[in-house]
Amino acid sequence: MLRITGMESFREMVAVLGVMSCAWLHFGLASRMKSPALPIQSEREPLPSKGLSGCSFGGRFYSLEDTWHPDLGEPFGVMHCVQCHCEPHRNRRGKVFGKVSCKNIKQDCPEPSCEDPVLLPGHCCKTCPKGELDRKQVDSMFDGFEYFQEKDDDLHKSYNDRSYLSSEDISPGESRTDFVALLTGVTDSWLPSSSGVARARFSLSQTSLVFSITFQRMGRPSRVLFMDADGNIAFEHRVPRAESMQSNMICGVWKNLPKSQVRLLQAEQMQVSMVTAGSRREEIQGKIIKHRALFAETFSSTLTSEEEHSGMGGIAMLTLSDTENNLHFILMFQGLLQNREKEHPLVPIRVQLQYRQHILREIRANVTVHDPDFAEVLTNLNSRELFWLSRGQLEIAVETEGQDPRRISGFITGRKSCDTIQSVMSSGDALTPGKTGGVGSAVFFLHDNGTLDYQVQIAGVSGEVVGVTIEMKPRRRSKRSVLYDLTSEYGAGRAIGSWSRMEARHIHMLLQNELFINVATADHQEGELRGQIRSLLYSGLEARRHVLPVPLAGQYVYPPVRTGAGGHAWVSVDEHCHLHYEIVVTGLSKSDDATVNAHLHGLAEIGELDESSPTHKRLLMGFYGSQAQGILKDLSVELLRHLDRGTAFIQVSTKLNPRGEIRGRVHLPNNCEFGNRAETDEGESDDGMYVRDPEELKKDPHTCFFEGQHHAHGSHWTPHYNNCFTCSCQKRTVICDPIICPVLTCARTIQPEDKCCPVCDERKEPKDVKALEKVDEHPEGCYFEGDQKMHAPGTTWHPFVPPFGYIKCAVCTCKGATGEVHCEKVTCPPLACSKPIRRSPSDCCKECPEDERRHLDHSDMMQADGTPHCKFGKHYYQNSDNWHPNVPPVGEMKCITCWCDHGVTKCQRKQCPVLTCSHIVRRQGKCCPECHDALSKEDEDLMKIPEKKTRKH
């Protein structure tokens, strides 16, 4: 589908790269019709605040110091040898701003150390063959897992005896680095130190830092501050008032981290602080560090002191061994060791495991003031200790020895975070994979006492549900390992209840993503649906806490799709009437292009609305992997009304199922469209919109007043003065433009008196009329974001781009039933006069004045009235001319040929044949690879000539 930001993005690319041509708009916009080569950010996601410095390029925001390769669209693609950089600059007032600069990096390619380097797809520089490359990729993949590297004086045993980390579970798009911080009272201030202790866990994913903070023995913080080593505040998170009284947990996301802050974070040079509001101000702070224990942690404890204003505190990160009942733990504490103890290199401490003040285990050890972390293993926990561990009744305590002992302690519970424990069940993930179009959705919540609440939804299955169970991974396919059966709680498509007797081992497996949920039906006794129970990283979407996700099933698509995929989506509308969404999918169709498109459909079901009404559909975003999230702004009044009524759909489509593979119904009661839904205004009947209360419309500052009536912002209508125009209201501004009539395929047409556009004469062309009726019955075609309307196949129109109205210098065409919108820039002919004029403000092309036109010679007249020329860059080309485009700073692109086709520039990359030989090489200066056996002696000698470091223009 066409993305409006495409126009803006290509203007920016033209300005940076110096390529200004009609082909740019032609291919740039056309490329956005197809499945994009890279993930697309939703154009309606909130751009960074005005105070945040950075660069906008191609419809995306880049932080200072960011680098990227520009995407010019088909057939040029991503320019891997061009690197753009967001450079920081300062204006006269000292304010920092970003400026984009791009350069050719091919000349900077290093010399490969091997004799036969290869050029990999998606790369600019040649590299050595696979051996070295794979090793570097594996090394970089584990850069974020620094906890595998043991420090001196660490455990002699492995922290966790797991060794099943799979490279398939680590993808570049989902990689993340975890950090932890222990926050205690500030002791070097003249104010009394706080008694509060907090444990903060951070996950750095791309440029977002997600944090979950639990605290004890202090009031609810009002602010969370991130500071550098010098105490400068880099980011401030204000705790919402609605959240301030709910629990002892704070959730947040720091989005768009500048690269400079990421480097400080990676270098462990950042601190986090929490401050309370009110008369009794408290502050606790701590250093953000990486820690190897975070990867395997499944239990945790926050240790506090009974002394007031002591500034003491600690955290414990614990986990069970995979095969034995050994409890591994690492302790971090602050303030426990007094200053006078710095004189002694070793300080004796006691670590105790207690149950109701009874000491079960005790470990004596020595720690240093400079490195107070402590790690140990409690071996062979008995059944009672494991039971108390699962119930959150075990307490861990640390105490110093000597005349003035100091003590901190805390209860051990399952690991706490703001993440959501959830699962999507699909038939494609069943033990015997299938394609039934059904789906299951489950959300879980783990309490401190080991109770697991669950809410399960099942839809679209092939038969009666006969079993819903939580299981481990089966040792053999024929033998399932059932841990808990919740079938008795199932009814009417849902199962809601609690698993109150989870064992410590089961809690450990749950938080390590090692449990599954299985749904058996009458036709599939071993299971029709199955899904892995996973922790979904917190995203800032509050709907996860309050509402169940919307199940997405192939059976909900019209017509139903028998697919092995499934999904669920959290959707909400905020007070600004912006739509927040987060989609999780599994089992999607695998193809050459795994890009997924998610759409929002304002349509209850086929046949409910009038057959002539268009399908209101908005593109959310494209995404790779299994997740998509974003914000959709500027929702139409009608779409908000569909959400309010429950007649809207979330749909996910793939390349194999472009009309939808899974879908779910969305019901979001909202007050965004208020007033009486009584009579329909004829002026707005074209869009099927209802009239809002006139008094309410007058109060709206964005309302337009036109022809004696008030119109809501975003509305469209046909004006009374001319039914061949379409008007729209864009924030108090009325824009009216003539309607572009569709191209009819019939031989005879008639002009109805009450219509603006001609129609086919059904008396002469019954065959074509049937085709038109078929289009009405099945509202297929192309959806255009600008006017938010469906266009029939073959129709043409000027694109409508709010708030500018119709763009007369471009014409869009709906390409058949594929749903692709193809837009071309109108090419104006070259003029021989010195001062051309624009006769009408709405005209796209200028003309020569009448007085100068009379003086044109015959050749000029022939040229002006003949076949239109093409302009590419700064050059004009005659009809049928062909050339290789020159794209600064790359230069001439010999593998792409452009030609002039009656005023329209068209370009195409050379199609390379498919090679079946085993040894494929690429000759210098050639576009396509060749078989090595087919090369002559001269060709081989030519290949050995080193590439030049500079390109002559």
Residue, then its C-alpha position, 0 to 999 in steps of 0.5 A: m500500500l502507498r505510504i504518504t511518508g514516501m513522498e516526504s522521504f524521497r524529497e529528503m533523499v533527493a536533497v541529500l543525494g542530489v538526484m532530482s527526477c521524475a523517475w525518483l517519484h515513479f520508482g520510489l512510490a511504486s516500490r512502497m507498494k510492494s513488500p518492503a526490503l526493510p522493516i517499516q516504522s509506522e508513520r504514525e508513531p510519535l516522532p521524538s519530542k522537539g527538544l530531542s536532537g537528531c536527524s529526520f531522513g526518509g520518514r524516520f528519525y535518527s539519533l545523533e551519531d547514527t549511521w545507516h545506508p539509504d534505501l532508494g527503492e526499486p530498482f536501485g535498492v539499498m545503497h550499501c556503499v553509501q553511508c549516511h551519518c547524523e552529524p551533531h552541530r551547534n547553532r549560534r545559541g549553542k543548541v545542538f542539532g543534527k545534519v545528514s551527510c552521506k558519502n561513498i565508503k567503497q574507497d574505504c574498504p580494507e584489503p582482505s587478507c585472503e587471496d580470493p575474497v568474495l562479495l556477499p549480498g548486502h555488503c559493500c566490501k569484499t571479505c574472506p570466505k566463510g571460515e573467518l566470517d562465521r567466527k566473527q559473527v558468533d563472537s559478536m553474537f555473544d558480546g552482550f552475554e558477558y556473564f559467561q566470562e568468569k571473573d577472578d575469585d568467582l565460583h569454581k562451579s558453573y553458575n548454571d549447568r545449562s548448555y542448550l543456548s541455540s543460535e536460532d534463538i538469537s536473531p539480530g532483530e531481537s538481540r538485547t543486553d541486560f543490566v542491573a542496578l542496586l539502589t540504596g540511600v545516599t550516605d554522603s549527603w547532609l540529609p538523612s539517608s533513606s531506608g529504601v532499597a530498590r532493584a532495577r533490571f534493564s534491557l537494551s533492545q536496539t535504541s530503547l532501554v526497558f526498565s522494571i524497578t521494585f522497591q521496598r521501605m520507601g514512599r512511592p517515587s515520583r521520578v526516575l533519573f538517569m545520570d552520567a558519571d558527572g551527575n548530569i541528567a540524561f533522561e527523566h521518567r515521571v511516574p504517572r499518578a494513575e500508576s503511583m498507588q498500585s504496587n511497589m513496581i515501576c515500569g518504563v521505557w527510555k526510547n531513542l537513546p543517543k549513541s553517546q548514552v548507549r556507549l556510557l551504558q555499555a561502559e557501565q558509566m551511568q547511574v539511576s536514581m529515584v526521588t519521592a515527592g512531598s515534604r519528606r523527600e527521599e532519594i536512592q541511587g545506584k550504578i547500572i552494571k552488566h551481570r552474568a547472572l541475569f541470563a539464568e535468573t529465575f528467583s530474586s530477593t531484595l534485602t533490607s535493614e531494620e535500621e532506619h536511615s541506614g543506607m544499607g541494602g542488597i539484592a540476590m539473583l538465584t536460579l535452580s540447576d537444570t538437572e539437580n536441586n542446587l540453588h545458585f545465587i549471587l549477592m550484591f550489597q551496599g552499606l553493609l561494610q563500614n568505612r573502618e573495615k576498609e583497612h582490612p582486606l577481608v571482612p567475614i560475613r555469614v549468609q543464612l537461608q531461613y524459614r520463619q527465623h529458623i536457620l536452614r543453611e549457613i555459609r561463612a565467607n570473606v569478602t572485600v570492601h572493594d568487591p563485595d559481590f558474593a556467589e555460592v551454591l546451596t546443594n541438594l535442597n530437600s523437598r521441604e526447602l523446595f516447597w518453601l521456595s515455591r511459596g516465597q517463604l524462604e528468607i536469605a540474610v547477610e550479616t557481618e561478624g564482630q562487635d557491631p554486626r550489621r544485617i540485611s535480609g529479604f524473602i525469595t520469590g519468583r523473578k519480578s518484572c514488567d514483562t508479560i508472560q504469554s503464549v500464542m497457540s497455533s496448529g503449525d506449532a502442534l506436535t503434529p503440525g497442521k493447518t486448521g486456522g484456529v488459535g489460542s491465546a493465553v496470559f499468565f501472572l505469577h504471584d509471590n506465593g507461587t500461584l499462577d493465574y491464567q486466562v486462556q482464549i481458544a477460537g476457530v478450532s476444528g472441533e470440540v475442545v477436550g483438553v487444555t494442559i500446561e506441559m513440558k517439552p516431550r521427551r518423545r513425540s508420542k509421550r507428552s509431559v503434562l504438569y497441570d490440567l486446566t480442562s475443567e475450567y474451560g467453557a465458552g471458549r475460555a479458561i480462567g483460573s489459578w494453578s496454586r501448587m506450582e513447584a519450584r522447578h516449574i516456576h524455574m522452567l516457566l521463567q526460562n520459557e521452557l513450558f508449553i500450553n497444549v489444546a486437544t480437540a475431538d479431531h486432534q486428540e494429541g493436540e490441535l494447538r500448541g504454544q510456548i509460554r514466553s515472557l514478552l518484553y515490556s513495551g510501555l503499552e498499559a493495555r497489557r495489564h488491564v485487558l486480554p489480547v484479541p485472538l487472531a485466527g485464520q478462521y476469522v478471515y473472509p473467506p476463512v484461511r486454513t493456516g498454521a499461523g496464529g496470533h494475538a494483539w493488545v489494542s487501546v485508544d488513549e485520551h488523545c484518540h490515538l490507537h496503541y497496538e502490539i501484535v504477537v504472531t507465530g507460525l506465519s507462512k515462510s516464503d522468500d519475503a517474510t515481511v508481514n503487513a498488519h492492517l486495521h479494518g473498519l469493517a464488521e463483516i462482508g455484507e453488513l455495510d452497504e455494498s457500495s461502501p468502501t473498505h476502510k483500511r489503515l496500514l499499521m506497519g510492516f515487520y519481521g519476526s514475531q512482533a509489531q507495535g506502534i501508535l496510529k494517529d489521525l484516525s478517521v471518525e468512522l474508524l473510531r466509531h467502528l472501534d466503539r461498536g466492535t465492528a473493527f478488525i485487526q488483520v495480518s497478511t503475508k506474501l502467500n496470503p496478501r488478503g489476510e492470513i489471520r484476523g481478529r475482531v476489536h471492540l474499544p469503547n471510546n468517546c472520541e466521536f461524541g454527539n447524537r447519531a441521528e440524521t445523516d448530513e447529505g453533505e457528508s453522506d459520501d463517506g457514511m459519516y454521522v453528524r456530530d452535535p452542532e454545539e459540540l462542533k462549534k466548540d472544537p477548535h479544529t472545526c471548519f465552517f463552510e457553506g453555512q455548516h460546521h464540518a469536523h476535522g478530517s471529514h470529507w464531503t461533496p460541496h453544494y456548489n459543484n458535485c464534481f468537487t471533493c472538500s475536506c477539513q484539515k484543522r480549520t482549513v477547507i480544501c476543495d479539488p476537482i474529482i478525477c473520474p475513473v477510466l472506463t473499459c467499456a466502449r459506450t458511456i453515458q453521463p447521468e445528470d446527478k453524477c459527476c463522472p460518466v458510467c458505462d452504458e449498460r444497454k450496450e455493454p452488459k458484460d462490462v456492467k457485470a464487471l463493475e457490479k462485481v467490483d461493488e460486490h467484492p470491494e477489492g482494489c487499492y487502498f490509498e492512505g491519502d483519501q482513505k478510500m478504496h479505488a477500483p482496479g484500473t482507475t486513476w486519480h490525483p493523490f490526496v495528501p492531507p493537509f495539502g489536498y490533491i497533488k496535481c503533479a502526480v497521477c496514481t493508478c490502481k494496478g488490477a486486483t493486486g492492490e498495488v498503487h502506482c504513482e507517477k510524477v507528471t512530466c512537464p515538457p521543456l519550454a523554449c520561452s524565457k519566462p514561462i507562467r502558470r496560468s492557474p494556481s492549480d496547474c502543474c506545468k507552466e506554459c509560455p505566454e501568448d506573446e512569446r508563443r507567437h515568436l516560436d519558430h516552427s522547430d520549437m513548435m514541433q518540439a513543444d507539441g511532439t512526444p514529451h521528453c524525459k528529465f533525469g537529474k539535470h539532463y533531458y532525454q528524447n523519447s526512446d533514449n536509454w542511459h545508465p543513471n548517475v547517482p551521486p556519490v556512487g556515480e554511474m550505475k552500469c547495472i541499471t538501464c533507464w529509458c524514456d517512454h513518452g515522457v515517463t522515465k523507467c528504469q530496470r536492473k539487469q536480470c541475471p541468469v540462475l547459475t547451476c555451477s558450484h564455483i561462481v565468481r564475479r568479474q570486475g565491471k560485470c553486473c552478473p556473476e559467472c561460472h568459473d569454468a566458463l572464464s578464459k585465461e584473459d578473464e582470470d587475469l582480469m579478475k586478479i587486477p586489484e580494484k581501484k580505491t577511487r572512482k573517476h567521474 
